[in-house]
Amino acid sequence: MNDEGLPVVVSGIRATGKLHLGNYFGAIRNFFPLQEKHQCFFFVADYHTLTTHPDPDVLRQNRLPIVKTFLATGIDPNRSVVYYQSSLPEVAELTLLLGMVVQLGELERCTTFKEKVRENPDNVNHGLLTYPVLMASDILIHRATIVPVGSDQIPHVEMARAFAHRFNHLYENIFAIPKTLENEAVRLPGLDGSKMGKSHNNGIDLLDDATTIREKVKSGLTDTNRIHRNDPGDPLNNCGSIYPLHNLLCTDQEIIAIMQGCKAGTLSCVECKQMAAEKVVALLAPIQEKYYSYNDDYVRDVLVECAKRAKVSARPTLHQVRQAMGLD
Ligand code: TRP
């Protein structure tokens, strides 16, 4: 709870590349409805970005667009706090202190750490190992109880819970125990049917223009068993990328019609893709219009203002932690 008795929400997005539809459905879309009844903190996890993307230009290019996207998707900076993780260096100090109750073994066993080691064996840096401690600090510093994230982040939130419990038990009962708010949305695959990833080149970017969207969707994987246009399809089990899009974008009635048409072979993949493309264009047009309406100076002012509010929330927690550990 914050001072006004509202439950606290924290979530962050790494600035590793352009945001795509998977980020939208997996995370961003779920942020703005929370503002109504929660005190929300949404940030660009720029420290975390450096664990795998050490190029300074990557960070310089990618941070502001994420903030603009937050605003364009309805996050209200007067209500919610939107900031860069690194403009709240209090989280770095909390990471150092919280790390004292974290065992090396549990960090090494973390599934996401092991994955990153496998993906990039030449850069197993310390930041990667302590990634979950930094993420726990992001959450615990605001005493958040709700963390809206995609399913891939659940192990990290579990670790944050464990660290909070442990600290509260060993020192003082300071931290709230956070919980994930899992998104209902199914995971959106990329256009090639595999996981949509910023670096896999298989996604629809939130800023793609209508022509690009239509081209990309046209290239999307459908049901490979449908060789002729009238072959019956199995949208639920076999459609690689287009049915999952419809599933997120259509009304129940539209979905039923698409299922029936596909199964009966009366709706061709070409037509189905055209419908999907128009849905995506219609979804993104108003977001893009808002996005391009912001001037960078305005967004930077928002960040300065919000960073102050983030500090007001973070400092008392850090102060208490320092005291509890004997650093008063
Ligand atoms: N690890 C998250 C991701 O890769 C980003 C993140 C960092 C985050 N700190 C967080 C998410 C705190 C929620 C809460 O997507």
Boltz pocket constraint, residues with backbone or C-beta under 6 A from the ligand:
constraints:
  - pocket:
      binder: B
      contacts: [[A, 10], [A, 11], [A, 12], [A, 13], [A, 14], [A, 45], [A, 48], [A, 134], [A, 135], [A, 138], [A, 139], [A, 147], [A, 148], [A, 149], [A, 153], [A, 156]]
      max_distance: 6.0
